[in-house]
Amino acid sequence: MEFREYMEGYDRSFDAKEFDDRLWEAMQDEDFEFGEDFEYFLREYGINDAHEFLKMIRARKRFL
């Protein structure tokens, strides 16, 4: 799965939870790679610390 295509149409500034949930789903794909492209993607949405962002998502998913 190409995560950029999967995330097309989702805007974190409009609905952060929906964006984060959709991104979490993309990250569960067996072909997902946490690489430079993914970090650039996060920065495009104003997320400069990818590791902190992912910790927050993981913590939220754990408590659901």
N, C-alpha and C positions, 0 to 999 in steps of 0.2 A: 504494500500500500504506500502510495506517495502521500505523506502527511500534509504537504502544502495543498494538494488537491482536496484531500479529505477535510481540511479546515477552511476551504474557500467559502466565503459568505458569512463566516463567524467573526465577530468583532468584539474583542475583550472590553472595549470602552462602553459598548452597548449593554452587554450581559456577561459579566466576568464568570459567573458560575457555569453558564451554558458553554462558554468558551473553554473553561478549565475542564469540564466534564468531557467535552468532545476531544480535547487534546489528550486527556487520560486514556480514552478509548483508543486513540491512534497509537499511543505509546504501548498498548498491550499487544499490538500486532507483532507477530514473530519476525517480521522484516524491519521493524523499527530500529533505527540506530541513533544513539545519542552522540551526535557529532557536531562538527562545526556548522553545518547547514542548519541543524536544529537550533543551535545557540543563536545564529543570525536571525532565524525566524522569531525566536522569543524577543530578541532585541527590537525587532520591527514593531512589536507591540508594547515596548517600554519596559520589558522585563530584562533587567541588566544582570541579575544574579540568578542564573538558571538553577543552580543547586538549591538555593533558598526557596525558589518558586516550587521546585519539585518536592522539597520537604513539606511545604505547606499543603500541596495537593495530596501527597501520600498520607499525611496526618488526617486530613479531612476525610479521605476515602476509608481510612481505618475505623473512624467513628460512625460511619453510616450503617 
